[in-house]
Amino acid sequence: MNRLVGLAIVFLVGCVSQGKYDDLKQRYDAARDQLGKRQQRIGSLGASLQDARGEIDQRKHENARAQLELATLDHERKQLAEEQQRLMNQLTSALEDRQTLKQSTQLLQATLAETSKRKAEADRRVAEFRRLLLRFKALIDAGTLKITIADGRMVLQMPSDVLFESGSAKLSKVGRATIAEVAGVLKEEPQRRYQIEGHTDNVPIHNALYASNWELAAARGLGVVRAMIESGVAMTALSAASYGEFHPVANNEIPAGRAENRRIEITVIPDLAMLPGYEELQAIVAAP
């Protein structure tokens, strides 16, 4: 290509004046520079587009996981409804047998009451999960908050990288605003209690303030507790815990996994009085 351009220039030199030649060469050089800049701009825009597509895919993945968890809760509620209907059918059949009417009725009514209690609790949990998803939609869409179900408990997850500087337990300005927004919703549930849990990745901390990831996670959990109290959540509703690096939710061998493991979790503590078997446990404790 350069050879052809050179031949063209030689040809033009023979046909045009030096001034004309210089002007044409200057315009050619300017056009070539402009082309180079546009090619660089195209490359930059392509990289930005790729990053944006990756972020969109991540949001879709998190939304799909939340929907799957919600579907699991819905399935449990439907199973309980089917069990309730089955027990109702058994109760109806038992009423037809006069000889065993009293015994069967009492047994089935007790079982039906327990099933109804379990169904009511499942319905309440599903409704609460839906309500929190709606209330926290802006934070969830921004990637600042994620709501999951773990070990039968509702958990609000927030990445530590959003809340704190690296190796620090002091809430950033953005982190303090995020906690205030979350606390504004949680304080409207005064009957609830919450445990604030600090988690880290498995990289040893290099900081004179904290001897290990245990201390760092504990300090961060307590910092979030203080911020929630300042935002109006009752002191009696809060507790703090540190899990350090020992409850990972992702692969610590890759940077993305370590970033996901660095997090604060707000666990909604279930009311044991609403769980099946609570009355039986109380009876065992009260027995001499």
N, C-alpha and C positions, 0 to 999 in steps of 0.2 A: 504494500500500500504506500509506504513512504517513498519507495522507488518511483512509483507512478506519479506521486505528488511532485517529486523532484524533477522528473521529466517534464511534467506540466509546467513547472516554474521555469525551466530552461526554455521551453517552447514560448512561454509568455514573454520572457525577457527579450527574445528575438523579435517579438511583435509589438510590444508596448514600451512606453518610456519608462525610465527608472522610477519616476514619481508614481506612475500608475502601478508599477510592479510593487513598490513599497506599500502602497495603499491596499492592494489586493492581499499581500502577505500579512499585513496587520489585521485585516478583516478575517483572514483564514485562521490566524493564531487565536483571535478573540473567540471565533466560533468553536474552535477546538477546546479552549478552556471552558467555555460555557457548557459544552457537551460533557466534559469531564465532571463538572459540578453537578449537572443534572443526574448523571449516572450515580454519583455518590449519594445524592438526595434520594434517588429511587431505592438504593440499597438500604439507606437508613429507614425509609418508610416501610420497606419490606420486613426489616427486623422488628420494628414497632408493631406491625400487624401480627407477626408471629407471636410476640409476647402477649398481645391482647387476646388472641385466640386461645393461648394456653390458660390465661386467667379465666376466660369464659368457660372453658372445659372444666376447670377446677370448681367453679361455682355450681355448674350443672351436676358434678359428681357429689358435692356436699348436699345439694338439694335432693338428689335421688336417694341418698342415704337417709336423710331425715324423713322422706316420704315412706321409705321401707320400714323404718322404726314405727311410724304412725300406723302403717298397714298391719304391723305385728300386733299393736295394741288393739286395733279394731277387730282383728281376728280373735284375740282373747275375749273381747267383749261379746262377740257373736257366739263363741263357744259356750260362754256362761249363760247366754240367753237360751240357747238350745238345751242346756242342762236344766235350766229352770222349767222349761216347757215339758221336758221328760219327767221331771219330778211332779209337776202338776198332773200329768196323765196318770202317774202311779197313784197319786193321792185320790184321784177320781175313782180309779179301780178299787182302791182299798175301801172307799166309802160304800161300795156295793157289797162288801163282805161284812155282814153284821157281827159275826163272831169275833173278828179281829179289828173291828172298827176303831175302838179307842186306842189300842196299842199302835196300830198302823198310822192312824191320824197323827198321834203325838210325834212319832218318829219322823214321818214325812214332813210334818210342819216344821220341826226343828231343822231338818236338812234343808227344806225350802227357805227357811229364814236365813240360814247360813249362806246358801247360794245367792239369795237376793242381796245379802250384805256384800258378798264378794262382787256381784255384778254392779252394785251401786258404787263400790270403790273403783272398779275398773272404768265405769262410765265417768266418774269424777276425774280420774287420772287422764283419760283421753281428752276430756273437756279442758282440763288444765293445760295439757300439752298443746292443744290447739290454740288456746288463749295466749300462752306465752309465745308461740311461734308468730302469732299475729302482732302482739305487743312489741316484740323484738325484731320485727321484719327488717327495719332499716339497718340495724347492727348486723343481722345475719347476712343481708345482701352485700354489706360492705366488707364482709369477711372478718369482722371484729368479734363476733360471737357465734357460737354453735351450740345447739341444744341436742342432747342425746339421752338415751336411756341406758344406764349401766347398773347391773346387779339389781334391777327392779327399782332403781331410784332415778329421778330426773336430775340431769347434770347440765349446768351452763358452763361452757368452756370458752376461755379467752386466751389468746396467745400472749405470753409474757413479753415478746418483742414489741407488742403494741403498747403495753402498760409500763414497761421499765426500760431503762438503759441497760446495756450489757453489764452483768456483774453487780447491779445495783438493786436495792429494794425500795428506792424512792420512786413514787409514781410520777410519770411524766405528765405534762399538761394534758396531752391527749388521753393518757391513761386515767387521770383523775376525772376527766369529763365522761369517759366511757363508764367508769364505775358509778358516777353520779346518775347516769341515765339508767343503768341496770337497777341501782338501789331505788330509784323513783318508782319502779314497777313493783319490786319485791316488798317495799314497805306497805303496800296496799293489801298485803296478806298477813296481818298481824298475828294470826294463829299459827303461822308457819315458822319453822326454825331452819337455819342454813349453816352448813359447814363450809368454810373457805379453805381450800386445799392448794398448797403450793407444790409444783412439780418442776423438775429440771431435766436437762439431757444428762448423758453420762460423761461429759467432759469435766475433769476436775477443775474446780474454781481456783483462780490465781488472784486472790484478793485478801489483803490483810484484815479486812473486816469480818470475813466469814471463813471458818476453818474447813467447811465442806459444803456440798450442795444441800445437805440437810438444813444447815443454818440459813443459807440463802433462801431456800424455799419457805422456811418458817417465817423469816423476816418479811418476805413478800406477802405471805398469807395474812400476817398481822397488819401489814400496811393497808391491804384491801379492807380488812375488818374495820380499821379506824376510819377509812374513807367512807365506808358504808354507814357507819354511825354518824359521821358528820353530815351525811346526806339524808338522815332521818330514820334509818332502820334501827329498831330497838336493840339495845345491848344484849338483852336477854334472848334475842332470837339468833345470835351469832356465836360461832366458835371457829377456831383455826386449827389446821393440821398441816404437817409437812410430810411429804412422801419422797422428797429428794428426787433421785433418779430411778427409783425402784418400781414405779408404776408407769412404764412407757406405753404410749398408744401407737407408736410408729417405730420404724427401723432407725436405731441410733447410728447406723453405719453410713448414712447419707445425710447431707446437710438439710434437705427438706424434712427428713424424719426427725432430726434433732430439733429443728425449729418447731415442729408440731408437738414434741414432747415438752418443750419449755412453755408452760401454761399455768393459768390459774383456773381452778374448777370450783364452782359454787354448787354444792350438792343440796338438793331439797330433801331434808330428813323426813322420812315417812312417819305418820302418826301410827304407832304400834297398836293403839286401841282399835284402829280400823282394819287391822290385818286379821286373816283367819287364824284361829287358834289362840287368840289373845286371852280370852276368858279361861281357857284350859290352863294356860301358863300361870295366870293369876291364882287359880285354884291350887296348883302344885306348890307355888311359893307360900301360900297361906297354910298349907297342910303342916301339921306338927311333925 
